[in-house]
């Protein structure tokens, strides 16, 4: 691509543009000013689905041609917002069935922002339909779903970027380059990761009639059908293991994925986890409120801890990771990083980049995570670069699978009370028949669990 769009060049500013140029070299400007208009569809028009789509609209010329959601109110509102945000001013076609949307439209890119239990089927169907895919994390609810997703991306030769955008976060890119890669830490022999947010929805809402605007049967899809007890959107569905993998699946996946990227780590050799519902026992939630996990590597343990009660051990880093090296320590989060040297060396601190002045429309967007917006913009540019180059993005589906599956395996360890050793070549847990039976969840009829051998 050699066509430069002066208006778009003047529109893109700050960390996103600078990092696009430094990360992608000469092609960075072409990515910022592409000649192509991407035909885009979105499945799941809730909070983060729309947020991802709006970040893509900010950095590339797109025509959003279709939106899909089983909540008509959410879908109609999203259609209105997209018409206001995209250059053409058109309202996309609106669908309640994602398979119909894929069948009736030719799309370059499909974004998936649905709940976790739908990710696998929707991603696989989208690449089969010829689209490249941006799928939210965690990629799957069980390990075999993830294996099938990787297999489908490779079979259909499509780029699949996972929404683990910490690897595209400006200050974390800086930390990797100028702290970790520059060897300021020396040999790193211990990692701690944590989340102490009080984010576990709970309570005992009564069962009620499903509202007319929501297709609850289709929302549930392959997952078990729970009695309807109010809107599942945002936090309520995440509080049930039927639809996800708890705080570990939701929050550890981000920190662990970032640590693996920084330290060039693959699959853990062994995973051990303990925990449960120790404090918040009064409501319906069935996800752990307290959990520890150890992801073992040669000469290095990555240790996860979450509590949805009490106070964080470091109030400045309530959701974070810490790299302990022989020459210093690195605390890092989505908000900042701090390097603390051993001895008398110089401390280094960097804060998150916001770009509020550069993208004033961010300030008017409902529920936007302003700290994550620059990262997601850069993540989208990385996604587009991989499509253009027929390469792998920074958060390729296989990397997303390793991080997601490792968190799922931690939950299996907690459930079985035993350490887990997963063989990614044989796709099995070594020497544990009971745990192997948990690698794939039972799907509710008539849905069929995807098989990596037959995608």
C-alpha positions in Angstrom: 0.0 0.0 0.0 1.5 3.3 -1.0 -1.5 5.7 -1.0 -1.3 8.3 1.8 -4.5 9.9 3.2 -3.5 13.4 4.5 -6.7 13.8 6.5 -6.2 10.5 8.3 -2.6 11.3 8.8 -3.6 14.5 10.6 -6.3 12.6 12.6 -4.0 10.0 14.1 -1.8 11.3 16.9 0.2 10.5 19.9 1.3 7.1 21.1 -0.7 5.1 18.6 0.9 6.8 15.6 4.4 6.8 17.0 4.3 3.2 18.0 2.8 2.2 14.7 5.8 3.7 13.0 8.3 2.3 15.4 6.7 -1.2 15.6 5.9 -1.7 11.9 8.7 0.3 10.3 8.1 1.8 6.9 4.7 0.1 6.7 3.5 1.9 9.8 2.5 5.0 7.8 0.7 2.8 5.2 -1.2 1.2 8.0 -2.1 4.6 9.4 -3.1 5.8 5.9 -4.3 2.7 4.0 -6.0 2.8 0.6 -8.3 -0.2 1.5 -11.6 0.1 3.2 -12.2 -2.9 5.4 -15.7 -4.5 5.5 -16.4 -5.3 9.1 -18.9 -7.2 11.2 -19.3 -7.4 14.9 -20.8 -10.3 16.9 -21.8 -9.2 20.4 -22.6 -5.5 20.6 -22.3 -5.1 24.4 -19.7 -3.1 26.3 -16.4 -4.4 25.0 -17.6 -5.4 21.5 -18.5 -1.8 20.8 -15.4 -0.6 22.4 -13.2 -2.8 20.2 -15.1 -1.7 17.1 -14.8 2.0 17.9 -11.0 1.7 18.3 -10.8 0.0 14.9 -12.9 2.8 13.4 -10.4 5.3 14.8 -7.3 3.8 13.2 -8.5 2.4 9.8 -11.0 3.2 7.1 -13.8 0.7 7.7 -17.4 0.1 6.6 -19.2 -1.6 9.4 -21.7 -3.6 7.3 -23.3 -5.8 9.9 -23.9 -6.2 13.7 -25.3 -9.2 15.6 -26.7 -9.5 19.0 -29.4 -11.6 20.7 -30.5 -8.5 22.7 -32.6 -6.3 20.4 -32.3 -3.3 22.6 -28.5 -3.6 22.7 -28.3 -4.2 19.0 -30.5 -1.2 18.0 -28.5 1.1 20.2 -25.3 -0.2 18.8 -26.6 0.3 15.2 -27.3 4.0 16.1 -23.9 4.6 17.7 -22.0 3.0 14.7 -23.9 5.2 12.3 -22.7 8.2 14.2 -19.1 7.0 14.4 -18.4 5.6 11.0 -17.5 7.9 8.1 -20.3 6.8 5.8 -23.0 7.5 8.4 -24.8 4.3 7.4 -26.5 2.1 9.9 -25.2 -1.5 9.6 -27.5 -4.4 8.9 -28.8 -5.8 12.2 -29.0 -9.5 12.9 -30.1 -11.8 15.8 -28.4 -14.8 14.3 -24.6 -14.6 13.7 -24.7 -17.5 11.2 -27.2 -15.6 9.0 -25.0 -12.5 9.3 -21.9 -14.5 8.1 -23.9 -16.2 5.3 -25.4 -13.0 3.9 -22.4 -10.7 4.0 -18.8 -10.8 2.6 -16.6 -9.4 5.4 -12.9 -8.9 5.6 -12.9 -8.7 9.4 -15.2 -10.0 12.1 -14.9 -8.8 15.7 -16.2 -11.1 18.4 -17.3 -9.5 21.7 -19.8 -12.1 22.9 -19.5 -14.0 26.2 -16.7 -16.6 26.5 -18.9 -19.6 26.0 -19.7 -18.5 22.4 -16.2 -17.6 21.3 -15.1 -20.9 19.8 -18.1 -21.6 17.6 -18.3 -18.0 16.3 -14.6 -17.7 15.6 -14.4 -21.0 13.7 -17.5 -20.1 11.7 -16.1 -16.7 10.9 -12.8 -18.0 9.5 -14.8 -20.6 7.5 -16.8 -17.7 6.0 -13.5 -16.1 4.8 -13.0 -13.4 7.5 -10.0 -12.5 9.6 -11.1 -12.4 13.3 -10.4 -10.3 16.4 -11.7 -12.4 19.3 -11.9 -11.3 22.9 -10.1 -13.1 25.7 -10.2 -15.7 27.1 -10.6 -17.4 23.8 -12.5 -20.4 25.1 -14.2 -22.0 28.0 -12.4 -25.3 27.7 -9.0 -26.5 26.4 -10.3 -28.5 23.4 -12.2 -25.5 22.1 -8.9 -23.6 22.0 -7.2 -26.4 20.1 -10.0 -26.3 17.5 -9.7 -22.6 17.2 -6.0 -22.7 16.5 -6.6 -25.5 14.0 -9.3 -23.6 12.2 -7.2 -20.4 11.9 -4.4 -22.4 10.3 -6.6 -24.5 8.1 -8.4 -21.5 6.6 -5.2 -19.3 6.6 -6.8 -16.5 8.5 -5.3 -14.0 10.9 -6.9 -14.3 14.4 -5.9 -11.6 16.9 -6.8 -12.1 20.6 -7.9 -9.1 22.7 -4.9 -9.4 25.1 -3.9 -5.9 24.3 -1.5 -5.5 27.1 1.1 -6.6 24.6 0.2 -3.4 22.7 0.1 -1.1 25.7 2.6 1.7 25.2 4.2 1.8 28.7 4.4 -2.0 28.8 6.1 -2.1 25.4 8.5 0.4 26.9 9.1 -1.8 30.0 9.8 -4.8 27.8 12.3 -3.0 25.6 14.0 -0.8 28.2 13.8 -2.9 31.4 13.5 -6.6 30.5 15.2 -6.8 27.1 17.9 -4.3 28.3 18.7 -6.8 31.1 18.2 -4.3 33.9 16.5 -7.1 35.9 19.3 -9.7 35.3 18.2 -13.3 35.7 14.5 -13.5 36.5 13.7 -16.4 38.7 10.3 -15.5 40.2 7.1 -13.8 38.9 4.0 -12.8 40.9 0.6 -11.9 39.3 -2.5 -10.8 41.1 -6.0 -9.3 41.0 -7.6 -7.9 44.1 -10.5 -6.1 42.6 -13.9 -6.6 44.2 -15.4 -7.7 40.9 -17.2 -10.9 41.7 -20.9 -10.2 41.2 -23.0 -11.9 43.8 -26.5 -12.0 45.2 -29.7 -14.0 45.0 -32.0 -12.3 42.4 -35.3 -14.1 41.9 -36.1 -16.0 38.7 -38.2 -13.9 36.4 -39.7 -13.9 32.9 -37.3 -13.5 30.1 -37.9 -10.0 28.5 -39.2 -9.9 24.9 -36.1 -8.1 23.6 -33.7 -10.9 24.7 -33.4 -14.3 23.0 -32.2 -16.1 26.1 -32.1 -19.5 24.5 -29.7 -18.2 21.8 -27.7 -16.2 24.4 -27.1 -19.4 26.3 -26.2 -21.4 23.2 -24.0 -24.4 23.9 -23.8 -23.6 27.7 -26.1 -25.1 30.3 -29.5 -23.2 30.5 -29.7 -21.5 33.8 -33.1 -20.1 35.0 -33.3 -16.5 34.0 -32.7 -14.2 37.0 -32.0 -10.9 35.4 -29.8 -9.4 32.6 -26.7 -11.5 32.2 -24.8 -8.7 30.6 -21.4 -7.4 31.7 -20.7 -8.9 35.1 -23.5 -11.3 36.0 -22.6 -14.0 33.4 -19.0 -13.8 34.5 -19.9 -14.9 38.0 -20.9 -18.4 36.8 -18.6 -21.2 35.7 -21.2 -22.2 33.2 -20.1 -19.4 30.9 -16.5 -18.8 31.7 -13.6 -19.6 34.0 -14.0 -17.1 36.9 -11.5 -14.4 37.9 -8.5 -16.6 36.8 -10.0 -17.0 33.3 -10.9 -13.3 33.1 -8.0 -11.5 34.7 -5.1 -13.9 35.1 -5.1 -14.5 31.4 -4.1 -10.9 30.8 -1.3 -10.8 33.2 0.0 -14.2 32.4 -0.1 -13.6 28.7 1.9 -10.3 29.2 4.5 -12.1 31.3 4.9 -14.9 28.8 5.4 -12.3 26.0 7.9 -10.3 28.0 9.9 -13.4 29.1 9.4 -15.5 25.9 7.7 -18.3 27.7 5.7 -21.1 26.1 3.5 -23.8 27.8 4.1 -24.2 31.6 5.6 -27.6 32.5 3.2 -28.0 35.4 0.2 -26.1 36.8 -1.0 -26.3 40.4 -3.9 -24.4 41.9 -5.9 -24.2 45.1 -8.8 -22.0 46.2 -12.5 -21.8 46.4 -15.4 -19.7 47.9 -13.9 -18.9 51.3 -15.6 -15.6 52.2 -18.5 -14.6 49.9 -20.7 -17.6 50.4 -24.1 -15.8 50.6 -25.0 -15.6 46.9 -25.5 -17.6 43.7 -22.0 -17.1 42.3 -20.1 -20.3 41.8 -16.7 -18.9 40.9 -13.8 -18.7 43.4 -13.4 -15.6 45.6 -9.9 -16.8 46.6 -7.4 -18.6 44.4 -3.7 -19.2 44.0 -2.0 -20.9 41.0 1.6 -21.8 40.2 2.6 -22.0 36.5 6.0 -23.8 36.6 8.9 -23.4 34.2 12.5 -24.4 34.4 14.0 -22.3 37.1 11.0 -20.0 37.3 7.6 -20.0 38.9 4.8 -17.7 37.8 2.4 -17.4 40.8 -1.1 -16.0 40.5 -3.3 -14.8 43.4 -6.7 -13.3 43.4 -9.1 -12.3 46.2 -12.4 -10.5 45.6 -12.4 -9.4 49.2 -9.9 -7.6 51.5 -7.2 -5.2 50.5 -4.4 -5.5 47.9 -0.8 -6.2 49.1 0.2 -3.1 47.1 -2.5 -0.5 46.7 -0.7 1.0 43.7 -0.8 -2.3 41.9 -4.1 -4.1 42.7 -4.1 -5.9 39.3 -0.6 -6.4 38.1 2.5 -8.6 37.7 5.9 -8.4 39.3 9.1 -9.7 37.8 11.9 -10.4 40.4 15.4 -10.4 39.0 18.8 -10.7 40.6 19.5 -7.0 39.7 16.1 -5.5 40.4 12.3 -5.8 40.5 9.7 -4.6 38.0 6.1 -3.9 39.1 3.7 -3.4 36.2 0.1 -3.0 35.5 -2.3 -1.4 32.9 -1.7 1.9 34.7 2.0 2.2 35.2 5.3 0.4 35.8 8.1 0.9 38.4 11.6 -0.5 38.2 13.3 -0.8 41.5 17.0 -1.7 41.2 19.0 -3.7 43.7 21.3 -1.4 45.5 21.9 2.2 44.6 20.8 2.3 41.0 18.2 4.6 39.5 14.5 3.9 39.9 12.4 4.2 36.7 8.7 5.0 36.6 6.3 5.3 33.6 2.6 6.0 33.6 -0.1 4.9 31.2 -0.6 6.9 28.0 -4.2 8.2 27.7 -4.5 10.2 24.4 -7.5 12.0 25.8 -6.7 15.2 24.0 -5.8 13.4 20.7 -9.1 11.4 20.7 -11.7 13.6 22.4 -14.5 11.3 21.3 -13.2 8.8 23.9 -14.4 11.1 26.6 -18.0 10.9 25.4 -18.0 7.1 25.1 -20.0 5.3 27.7 -18.0 2.9 30.0 -14.8 3.3 28.0 -11.6 2.1 29.6 -9.6 5.2 28.8 -6.3 3.6 29.9 -6.9 0.7 27.5 -7.9 2.7 24.4 -4.4 3.5 23.1 -3.4 -0.1 23.6 -6.5 -1.4 21.7 -5.8 1.1 18.8 -2.3 -0.2 18.5 -3.5 -3.8 18.8 -5.9 -3.2 15.8 -3.0 -1.8 13.8 -0.9 -4.8 14.6 -3.9 -7.0 13.5 -4.2 -5.2 10.2 -0.4 -5.4 9.6 -0.6 -9.2 10.0 -3.4 -9.4 7.5 -1.5 -7.2 5.0 1.7 -9.2 5.5 0.0 -12.6 5.7 1.8 -13.0 9.0 1.1 -13.6 12.7 -0.1 -10.8 15.0 1.4 -10.1 18.4 -1.5 -11.8 20.1 -1.9 -14.7 17.6 -4.6 -17.2 18.4 -2.0 -19.8 19.4 -0.5 -17.5 22.0 -4.0 -16.7 23.2 -4.7 -20.4 23.4 -1.6 -21.1 25.6 -2.5 -18.3 28.0 -6.2 -19.2 28.1 -5.7 -22.9 28.4 -3.2 -22.5 31.2 -5.8 -20.6 33.2 -8.4 -23.2 32.5 -5.9 -25.9 33.5 -5.4 -24.1 36.8 -9.1 -24.3 37.5 -9.0 -28.0 36.7 -6.1 -28.4 39.2 -8.2 -26.6 41.8 -11.2 -28.8 41.0 -9.3 -32.2 41.0 -7.0 -31.3 43.9 -4.0 -32.4 41.8 -1.2 -30.8 39.7 -1.7 -30.7 36.0 0.9 -31.5 33.3 -0.5 -30.8 29.8 1.1 -32.3 26.7 0.3 -29.8 23.9 1.6 -32.2 21.2 -0.6 -35.1 22.3 -3.3 -32.6 23.5 -3.8 -34.5 26.8 -3.1 -34.3 30.5 -0.4 -36.7 31.4 -1.4 -39.7 33.5 -4.8 -38.3 34.7 -7.9 -39.9 33.2 -10.3 -37.9 35.3 -8.7 -34.6 34.4 -8.5 -35.5 30.7 -12.3 -35.9 30.7 -12.6 -32.3 31.7 -10.6 -30.9 28.7 -13.9 -30.6 26.8 -17.2 -29.5 28.3 -20.4 -31.1 27.3 -22.4 -28.9 24.9 -26.1 -28.5 25.2 -28.0 -30.0 22.3 -28.2 -29.3 19.4 -24.8 -27.6 19.5 -21.7 -29.7 18.7 -18.4 -29.2 20.4 -15.7 -28.3 17.8 -13.0 -31.0 17.1 -9.5 -29.8 16.1 -9.3 -32.8 13.7 -12.4 -31.8 11.8 -12.7 -28.0 11.6 
